Each structure stands twice: as C-alpha cells, then as structure tokens.
Amino acid sequence: MMARPRRRPPRRRFDGAAVYADLDSAALLEARRVFERELSREVQLQVAQEIVVTRATELRLAYPNVVQVTFGHRRVRDGRARRYRVVPTPCVRFLVARKWPKSHEKRVSGRIPRHLLAFCVVRGERRLCAVSTDVEDARVHQGVRGQGPAVAAIWDGTSEFGTLACAIQRDLFPDRIYGLSCRHVLSLSAKFFDETTWGADVQVQTAARPVIGPTRAVAGPLAETGSFDAQLVEATNRPALRTALGPVVPARFARGVAELPATYDIHTPSGMISAAFVDFRPDPTYEVGDHRIGHRMLVQSQPEEGTNPGTSGSPVISKDGQILLGMHVAGKAELDSQRHFIAMSYMIPAWDLLDPRNYANVSRQERWTLVTP
C-alpha cells in the first residue's frame, strides 16, 4: 500500500522584520495596529527616533546600500499631480545610494524591511509595535544650496541678501537686542568664506534702507562638517529691526521634537510658503558659493513651492503664528528624472537656534530669550 503524500502547510507571508522576530502575519498585523491606532503622533515619533538612535549603525551594516537612517514622515511620488507629497505618518526613513527599480523589489537579499519592530507602553502595558519604513534615493538631495531680500549685509563693497528669523535678548546684556540670521548671509560667506567680517552693516531693503546695526562675532562655525549656520547682528536701530522681522513675530519657540507639527509656514520676503515636515537629516550638506557646508543635524521640510535666493534666514512658524519652529538655511526645487516636481527646505530647529552653546564667543551659562523689539 502506497503511503499518502504529506500535505504541505499553507505558506504564510512574512515581512523581513517579522522573519527576524519569528512572527507570523497575524502577529505582525497586530503590531502594526498597535503603532498606528494605539499611539499618539508624538509617541510614534519617539518610538521611531529610539530605533534610529539605537540601531542606525546596525541597520547601515545590514543593508550596504543605505547611506543614512533617520526618522520622520514618508515622501511619495504623486503620479497624477507629477510631484512629490508627504504622508504625515511617522516612520523610519532609509536614504539609499541608489533606489532599486521596481523589477528588483521582490528580491529578498538586501531588501529593506517594510517594518521594524520595537516595544512601546500602552496604558501601562509593554506592547510590540511595528514601525513602517520609507526608502528614498539619496540623489534627490544633491544640489541643495544656501539661499541668501529683506535685509542685506554689506562689507567691503559687497552685499549678501537674506532674512532675519527672530530677535533675541541675552541675559548678560539686558539692555541690548539682537537679530538672528544665517551666518552665510551675515558674514557674506559666498565671497569671504575664510575671512573675518564682524562689524558688517546690516540694512533693511526698503526705500529708506535703514541700518539695523553691525554683525557680531557670536556665530556658529562654517565647515564641511560640524557647521552651525547662524549669527547675531546687534540692533542699534530697533525700529529697523522691527521692520525687518515683518508682521508675524512669534511669542515663543519650540523646545523639542514633540512640538514640531506636521505642517507649518516658511515666512519669506515674498510671502508665506506652506511646508510639510519630512524628517530629521543627520549630516546634511549644502553649498554656499564654492564651499560645501555640513551640519550635524537639520530638519528637512517639503515646501509647496520652491524657496528662492534671498530667503536664507526666513523664520519657520506654526500655522497660528504663535511658535517659532526654526530658521530656513538652504533649499532647492527641481524636476526629478521622471519629471516629478520636488522642493526641499533645510532648517535649524528653534531649540538649537536659541541655544547659546552652539555659538562661539558666548558664556555657556548665559540664557537667550525670544523678544519682540
């Protein structure tokens, strides 16, 4: 009597991350539900950030095509509108040297998983959650430039145009008020990159062109790595500073990741540009003149339209006009290889912008306050 052939169990579909944890599809679906339905956006960002902080090095080693790992929102191509759009769901983002064509997406070896697993706390109970991932081609970030006309810094017959982000008061000098903008604007770095230009006059680009005051040596470094593209100008003419800041002057500033909303406005000299949060970019770079500037970390946004030269230093403000979220320092807008429009903006987040420890020639104990001149 012939033995009956053994029936194979039905095949289960596995995600790459789930295979690692030996989860079946039902358990993965539950982990996804926990992340998407049980957690607030603030907690979702915290979980994604924790994965990046603790596992970024491991993930780069596991997937050799990966250039950077960060966290933020997913960005997708909208084929009908022929442009990119941001999906405001927190995720872990992989920036890769070259994105695979669709014909390779079913490859298993080297494929970045659609979800990464982590533990979270829901109503006092530890739960497994699945954080979605996003993969983006690093080449879309090439060509981002510093954009630097609400004010002009003038030195040795040369002018550089930009915008002031805010006004601050330093507790060590309570009788003085300062404007804050990009160092590459106030120091005219496109021409005088390695030269000292402290004391350059900064004037408002109105018909009368009043001088706000001189630039000061309170500035972050500019280099290929470790830059902090911000600097102070002392407002010896406070009415001129008030004119330069424009009609919307926030009363407070964001103090951390949790206070960064999904959408906000970049206030440029030519008007407001709505923008969506994309992610926190580690080690981003952009060009100033013939020099490449590398920051430790910047916030990447996607504006609805491109920002123009002369907008560096523009404040990024919450939709209600109440909270300063950061300062725009660089951007670009172009069509990608498939003729989809994409715009980018880099900004220094407000909690770094108003931290004196990021600047030279200050006391590490001093405190800065956002003010309305």
C-alpha positions as CSV (number, residue, x, y, z in Angstrom):
1,M,0.0,0.0,0.0
2,M,1.5,3.3,-1.1
3,A,1.9,5.9,1.6
4,R,-0.2,9.0,1.1
5,P,1.8,12.1,0.3
6,R,2.2,14.5,3.2
7,R,0.3,17.8,2.7
8,R,2.4,20.9,3.0
9,P,1.2,23.5,5.4
10,P,-0.1,26.7,3.7
11,R,2.6,29.3,3.1
12,R,2.5,32.3,5.3
13,R,3.5,35.7,4.1
14,F,6.3,37.3,6.1
15,D,7.7,40.7,6.2
16,G,11.5,41.0,6.5
17,A,11.4,42.4,10.0
18,A,8.8,39.8,11.1
19,V,11.0,37.0,9.9
20,Y,13.8,38.2,12.2
21,A,11.5,38.1,15.1
22,D,9.8,34.8,14.0
23,L,6.4,36.5,13.8
24,D,3.6,35.2,11.6
25,S,1.4,37.6,9.6
26,A,-1.3,37.9,12.3
27,A,1.2,39.0,14.9
28,L,2.7,41.5,12.5
29,L,-0.7,42.9,11.7
30,E,-1.4,43.3,15.5
31,A,2.0,45.0,16.0
32,R,1.1,47.4,13.1
33,R,-2.3,48.1,14.6
34,V,-0.7,49.0,18.0
35,F,1.6,51.5,16.4
36,E,-0.9,53.1,14.0
37,R,-4.0,53.1,16.3
38,E,-2.9,53.0,19.9
39,L,-0.1,55.6,19.9
40,S,-0.3,59.3,19.5
41,R,1.8,61.0,16.8
42,E,4.2,62.3,19.5
43,V,4.8,58.8,20.8
44,Q,5.1,57.4,17.3
45,L,7.9,59.9,16.6
46,Q,9.6,58.9,19.9
47,V,9.5,55.2,19.0
48,A,10.9,55.9,15.5
49,Q,13.6,58.1,17.0
50,E,14.6,55.5,19.5
51,I,15.0,52.9,16.7
52,V,17.3,55.3,14.8
53,V,19.3,56.3,17.9
54,T,19.9,52.7,19.0
55,R,20.0,50.8,15.7
56,A,21.2,53.1,12.9
57,T,24.7,51.7,12.8
58,E,23.4,48.1,12.8
59,L,21.0,48.9,10.0
60,R,23.6,50.6,7.8
61,L,25.8,47.5,8.2
62,A,22.9,45.1,7.5
63,Y,22.0,47.0,4.2
64,P,25.1,48.2,2.4
65,N,23.1,50.4,0.0
66,V,22.0,52.6,3.0
67,V,23.7,55.9,3.3
68,Q,21.7,57.3,6.3
69,V,18.9,56.2,8.7
70,T,16.6,58.8,10.2
71,F,13.0,59.3,11.3
72,G,10.1,61.5,10.1
73,H,7.3,61.2,7.6
74,R,7.0,59.2,4.3
75,R,7.5,61.0,1.0
76,V,5.9,59.6,-2.1
77,R,5.6,60.4,-5.8
78,D,2.1,61.5,-6.9
79,G,1.9,60.3,-10.4
80,R,-1.3,62.2,-11.2
81,A,-0.1,65.6,-9.9
82,R,3.5,64.9,-11.2
83,R,5.0,66.0,-7.9
84,Y,6.1,64.6,-4.5
85,R,3.9,64.7,-1.5
86,V,4.4,64.0,2.2
87,V,2.3,61.4,4.0
88,P,2.2,62.6,7.7
89,T,2.7,59.2,9.3
90,P,5.8,58.8,11.5
91,C,8.2,56.2,10.1
92,V,11.9,55.2,10.0
93,R,13.5,56.6,6.8
94,F,16.3,55.0,4.8
95,L,18.3,57.1,2.5
96,V,20.0,54.8,-0.1
97,A,22.8,55.4,-2.6
98,R,20.5,54.2,-5.4
99,K,16.9,53.0,-5.1
100,W,16.2,49.7,-6.7
101,P,14.0,49.6,-9.8
102,K,10.5,48.1,-9.3
103,S,11.7,44.9,-11.1
104,H,14.0,44.2,-8.2
105,E,11.5,44.9,-5.4
106,K,10.8,41.1,-4.9
107,R,14.4,40.3,-4.1
108,V,14.8,39.1,-0.6
109,S,18.6,39.5,-0.1
110,G,19.4,43.1,0.9
111,R,15.8,44.3,0.8
112,I,15.0,46.8,3.5
113,P,12.0,45.5,5.5
114,R,8.7,47.3,5.3
115,H,8.5,47.4,9.1
116,L,10.9,47.5,12.1
117,L,9.8,46.1,15.4
118,A,10.1,47.8,18.8
119,F,8.4,47.8,22.2
120,C,6.2,50.6,23.5
121,V,4.0,51.2,26.5
122,V,0.2,51.3,26.0
123,R,-1.9,52.1,29.1
124,G,0.9,50.8,31.4
125,E,1.5,47.5,29.4
126,R,4.5,46.8,27.2
127,R,3.3,46.0,23.7
128,L,5.1,45.0,20.5
129,C,4.7,47.6,17.7
130,A,5.7,47.6,14.0
131,V,7.1,50.9,12.7
132,S,6.8,51.4,8.9
133,T,9.9,52.3,6.8
134,D,10.4,54.6,3.9
135,V,13.2,54.3,1.3
136,E,14.4,57.3,-0.6
137,D,17.1,57.8,-3.2
138,A,19.9,60.0,-1.9
139,R,20.4,61.6,-5.3
140,V,17.3,63.8,-4.8
141,H,19.2,65.7,-2.1
142,Q,22.0,66.8,-4.5
143,G,22.1,70.5,-5.4
144,V,20.6,71.9,-2.2
145,R,22.0,75.5,-1.8
146,G,22.1,78.2,0.8
147,Q,19.7,80.9,-0.3
148,G,20.8,84.4,0.6
149,P,15.7,90.4,0.2
150,A,14.5,91.6,3.4
151,V,18.0,92.6,4.7
152,A,21.4,93.0,3.2
153,A,24.8,92.5,4.9
154,I,27.4,94.9,3.5
155,W,31.2,94.5,3.7
156,D,34.0,95.9,1.6
157,G,31.7,97.0,-1.2
158,T,29.9,93.6,-1.4
159,S,26.3,92.7,-0.4
160,E,24.6,89.5,0.6
161,F,20.9,89.3,0.9
162,G,18.8,87.3,3.3
163,T,16.2,87.5,6.1
164,L,16.1,87.8,9.8
165,A,14.5,84.9,11.7
166,C,13.8,86.4,15.1
167,A,15.0,88.9,17.7
168,I,16.6,87.7,21.0
169,Q,17.8,89.2,24.3
170,R,20.9,87.9,26.2
171,D,20.6,87.9,29.9
172,L,24.2,89.1,30.3
173,F,23.4,92.2,28.2
174,P,19.8,93.0,29.2
175,D,19.9,96.5,27.6
176,R,20.7,95.1,24.1
177,I,18.6,93.4,21.4
178,Y,20.0,91.2,18.6
179,G,18.6,89.9,15.3
180,L,19.4,86.3,14.3
181,S,20.0,85.0,10.8
182,C,22.3,82.7,8.8
183,R,26.0,83.1,9.2
184,H,26.5,82.6,5.5
185,V,24.3,85.7,5.0
186,L,25.6,88.0,7.7
187,S,29.2,87.0,7.1
188,L,28.9,87.2,3.3
189,S,30.4,83.7,3.2
190,A,29.9,83.1,-0.5
191,K,32.8,85.6,-1.1
192,F,34.5,86.0,2.3
193,F,34.3,82.3,3.5
194,D,37.7,82.2,5.4
195,E,37.8,85.9,6.3
196,T,36.5,87.8,9.4
197,T,33.7,90.2,8.6
198,W,32.5,91.0,12.1
199,G,31.1,94.6,12.1
200,A,29.5,94.4,8.7
201,D,26.4,96.7,8.4
202,V,23.0,95.1,8.0
203,Q,20.3,97.2,6.4
204,V,16.7,96.7,5.7
205,Q,15.8,96.5,2.0
206,T,13.1,99.2,2.0
207,A,13.1,102.5,0.2
208,A,15.0,104.3,3.0
209,R,17.3,101.3,3.7
210,P,17.8,102.0,7.4
211,V,20.8,100.2,9.0
212,I,19.8,97.8,11.7
213,G,23.3,97.6,13.2
214,P,26.6,95.7,13.0
215,T,27.2,92.0,12.9
216,R,28.8,90.4,15.9
217,A,31.3,87.5,16.4
218,V,28.6,85.5,18.1
219,A,28.3,82.9,15.4
220,G,28.4,79.2,14.7
221,P,31.2,77.6,12.7
222,L,31.1,77.0,8.9
223,A,32.9,74.0,7.6
224,E,32.5,70.8,5.7
225,T,31.4,69.1,8.9
226,G,30.1,70.3,12.3
227,S,28.7,73.6,11.0
228,F,26.1,75.7,12.7
229,D,25.0,78.3,10.2
230,A,23.7,81.1,12.5
231,Q,24.9,84.5,13.7
232,L,23.8,87.6,15.6
233,V,23.5,91.2,14.5
234,E,23.3,93.8,17.2
235,A,20.2,96.0,16.8
236,T,21.4,99.6,17.4
237,N,18.3,100.7,15.5
238,R,15.4,98.8,17.0
239,P,12.7,100.2,14.7
240,A,14.7,99.0,11.7
241,L,14.9,95.5,13.3
242,R,11.1,95.6,13.9
243,T,10.6,96.4,10.2
244,A,12.9,93.6,9.1
245,L,11.0,91.0,11.2
246,G,7.8,91.6,9.4
247,P,4.2,91.4,10.6
248,V,4.3,87.9,12.3
249,V,6.6,87.7,15.4
250,P,6.0,84.5,17.4
251,A,5.8,84.8,21.2
252,R,7.6,81.5,21.9
253,F,9.7,78.8,20.3
254,A,9.5,75.1,20.0
255,R,11.7,73.3,22.6
256,G,11.8,69.8,21.2
257,V,10.7,67.2,18.6
258,A,7.3,66.8,20.2
259,E,6.4,70.5,19.4
260,L,7.1,70.2,15.7
261,P,3.8,69.9,13.9
262,A,3.1,68.1,10.6
263,T,2.7,71.4,8.6
264,Y,3.8,75.0,9.1
265,D,4.8,78.1,7.1
266,I,8.1,79.5,5.9
267,H,7.8,83.3,6.1
268,T,9.9,84.6,3.1
269,P,10.2,88.2,1.9
270,S,7.8,87.4,-1.0
271,G,5.2,85.7,1.2
272,M,4.4,82.6,3.2
273,I,5.1,79.1,1.8
274,S,3.3,76.2,3.3
275,A,5.6,73.3,4.1
276,A,5.3,69.7,5.5
277,F,7.7,68.1,7.9
278,V,9.7,65.2,6.3
279,D,12.4,64.2,8.7
280,F,15.5,65.0,10.8
281,R,18.5,64.8,8.5
282,P,21.8,63.7,10.1
283,D,24.9,65.2,8.5
284,P,23.1,67.1,5.7
285,T,25.2,69.3,3.4
286,Y,24.5,72.2,1.1
287,E,26.5,74.7,-1.0
288,V,27.4,78.3,-0.2
289,G,29.3,79.8,-3.1
290,D,32.0,77.3,-4.0
291,H,32.0,75.8,-0.5
292,R,30.2,72.8,1.0
293,I,28.6,73.3,4.4
294,G,27.9,70.2,6.6
295,H,25.7,70.4,9.6
296,R,25.3,67.9,12.4
297,M,21.5,67.7,12.1
298,L,18.8,69.7,10.3
299,V,15.1,69.4,9.8
300,Q,14.0,68.6,6.3
301,S,10.7,70.1,5.0
302,Q,8.9,69.9,1.7
303,P,7.5,73.3,0.7
304,E,4.6,73.6,-1.7
305,E,6.8,75.7,-3.9
306,G,10.5,76.3,-4.1
307,T,12.3,78.9,-2.0
308,N,14.3,81.5,-3.9
309,P,17.7,83.1,-3.3
310,G,17.3,85.7,-0.7
311,T,15.2,83.6,1.6
312,S,18.0,82.2,3.8
313,G,17.3,83.1,7.4
314,S,13.5,83.1,6.9
315,P,11.6,82.1,10.1
316,V,9.6,78.9,10.0
317,I,6.4,79.5,12.1
318,S,3.4,77.4,13.2
319,K,0.2,77.9,11.2
320,D,-1.3,80.0,14.0
321,G,1.7,82.4,14.0
322,Q,2.4,81.7,17.7
323,I,5.5,79.4,17.7
324,L,8.9,79.8,16.1
325,L,9.8,76.4,14.8
326,G,13.2,77.1,13.2
327,M,15.2,79.0,10.6
328,H,15.4,78.2,6.9
329,V,19.0,77.9,5.7
330,A,19.0,76.2,2.4
331,G,16.8,74.6,-0.3
332,K,16.1,73.6,-3.8
333,A,13.3,72.9,-6.3
334,E,13.5,70.8,-9.5
335,L,12.1,68.0,-11.6
336,D,13.5,64.6,-10.9
337,S,14.5,62.1,-13.6
338,Q,10.8,61.0,-14.0
339,R,9.6,64.7,-14.3
340,H,8.1,64.8,-10.9
341,F,8.4,68.2,-9.1
342,I,10.2,68.1,-5.7
343,A,11.1,71.0,-3.4
344,M,13.2,70.8,-0.3
345,S,14.0,73.1,2.6
346,Y,16.5,72.6,5.4
347,M,16.0,74.4,8.7
348,I,17.8,74.7,12.0
349,P,15.2,73.8,14.7
350,A,14.3,76.5,17.1
351,W,15.6,74.6,20.2
352,D,19.1,74.6,18.7
353,L,18.8,78.1,17.2
354,L,18.3,79.6,20.6
355,D,20.8,77.5,22.5
356,P,23.9,79.7,23.2
357,R,26.1,76.6,23.4
358,N,26.0,76.3,19.6
359,Y,27.8,79.7,19.2
360,A,31.3,80.9,19.7
361,N,32.2,83.9,21.9
362,V,29.4,83.5,24.4
363,S,29.3,82.4,28.0
364,R,28.0,78.8,28.3
365,Q,25.9,79.9,31.3
366,E,24.0,82.7,29.5
367,R,20.4,82.4,28.5
368,W,18.6,83.7,25.4
369,T,15.0,84.9,25.3
370,L,12.8,85.4,22.2
371,V,11.6,89.0,22.2
372,T,9.5,91.5,20.2
373,P,11.6,94.6,19.6
